[in-house]
Amino acid sequence: MNESTLLTETAHAVYVRNLLWAITERVEQERLSLDAALAQLNLSTKELTSIAPELSRIIKATENTANMTDDDCVELANELDESVEDLIEQRAWAASLQKTMEIGQALLKRQAVPKAAKIPRTASPFNKEGEAVVGNNPPCHVLFEAVAKGGPNARKLENGWEDSSVNPEQAVFKTPQRVKGDWTVFFDNALTGSWTRVEGLSALHTKLGLFCLAKICDPRNQMRHPSKEPVGVSYEDLRRALGLREMSIEKFKPLADSLVRDWADLKATVRGIMINGKPDGIAECSLFTISKVWDKQFEFFEERQQIGWLFDPGPWAKHYFNRNAKPWLSTLQNTVLELDHRGIMRADTLVLHIATLLFAVAGGDQFKEQTIARTVEELLELAGELPEPEHRGKNWANRTRARLETALDTMLASKLAAAVHYGPTYPGGAENGKGWVEHWLSATITLTSPEAAAFLGRDIPDPVAQLPARLERKRKARKPEPTPPGERLDEPTAARLRAGIAQRFMNQTQAAQHFGCSQSALSRAANGINAPKPELAAKIQKFLGSLDTE
């Protein structure tokens, strides 16, 4: 279809659409009958009945265009709107359509018909350094922790979701880690079947919540309570932020609708929390107040097309994000949103939840000025990876330990953490004697955020995980020879391999691709659990040799 034909169809479509709106306005607002409205516009019933199929034909013709679609005419149609509305009032169909064509041709001479995205995008909240600002306060932290402890295994986790004492069919979360106050998190409008929604929570919910929180807290939006205007987020914004660009927008919309609906309905009620130096409480506090955004440009007889949402901060903003006090804020790294959210990538999910709950939406600012020490048990519980003892399988400890160490290596490599220190009681690589699981769960891991490293004046040019003291002494005592194929890596060699992977690769997935093996095979070899196969052992030996030459 050439530009002249496209212009004709566009002008005709704009005219017909505005004519329909004029009829609707007279019937709905002026309380006229349909006949009276038609008479006022000098239209007959016969002419009205011809409008719908004509409009359908116009839309179909423009959508079938080889290089342009109906969306390409949006800007042109908008410029025609005002003139068309005036022409409709003149009650002359043919003359109005001709005049519309003349206006369109004049516009076309000045500039070509523009191409507009069907689903718009808004400005990214991340700066050139990949950093954004997010709200960091107790209510936001507890809501994100509740999401982290959801999922298919939500009923089996320690200090996780449980049945409500009031309504056994309603799920509640009441035990956030190291947060003062009497908390109850629940799904509003879900007195029955709320467990289905809890078990449907995933890493995608965390990513979406972080991105939309960053949009709200973007300094360019000047958002403070009480807010004047909400922040718009489109489907395309979310599709890119969640790393789902390959998914068609038609398939993505239902997924995004479900994620947004869950955040809108997830509420937290707290009593006995200190706010502005006084004991206080917040009832039914959601992370966001959300409303839908509709595209009226293509609203004819069919249902309106939703293109996104408007986000306002929830009730927490009144206390922690207002114009009269210093807001509670922290920095979010775009790297967090780039982590693999799929269930099979459990190490990346661990990174997502640990980084979010300790260094982004931590509920306080302590992590900015001091190191954070947690036992392995506390870290796993916080990230929703600690089942109750009766739900732990035979190899749960070995698999979870490998995932946790991979996650901490990933945090170092991606600079989400400046340093990771394993406590002196942390078990060695292949240590699996009687009682080792209890020792491992009670062992302490200390994490240093980039902000704390800067505050404490520590120079950490190349983040490397610090091993337990006894293993550090062994490594310094002698330079280990590469382990021959068919044997497990001894701990000093495994430690060098893990440190090298943390320095060279963004995550263990990239490392596994480099070594030509699966992530689990590399993880088990690097942690001394299994002996690497001959091909992998040779590549490990070559890799360790390259570290010695640096």
Secondary structure, DSSP 8 states (H G I E B T S, - for coil): --HHHHHHHHHHHHHHHHHHHHHHHHHHTS---HHHHHHHTT--HHHHHHHHHHHHHHHHHHHT-SS--GGGGHHHHHHHHHHHHHHHHTT-HHHHHHHHHHHHHHHHHHS------SS-----S--TTSEEEEE-SHHHHHHHHHHHT-STTGGGBTT-EEE-SS-TTSEEE---TT--SEEEEEETT-SSSHHHHHHT--HHHHHHHHHHHHHHH-GGGT--BS-SS-EEEEHHHHHHHTT-TTS-HHHHHHHHHHHHHHHHHEEEEEEEEEETTEEEEEEEEESEEEEEEEEGGG-SSS--EEEEEEEEE-TTHHHHSBTTS---EEEEEHHHHTS--STT-HHHHHHHHHHIIIIIS-SSSGGGTS-EEEEHHHHHHHTT--B-GGG--TTHHHHHHHHHHHHHHHHHHTTS-SEEEE-TTS--TT---TTHHHHHHH-EEEEE-HHHHHHHT---SS---B--HHHHHHHHH-------TTS---HHHHHHHHHHHHHH-SSHHHHHHHHTS-HHHHHHHHTTSS---HHHHHHHHHHHHHHHT-
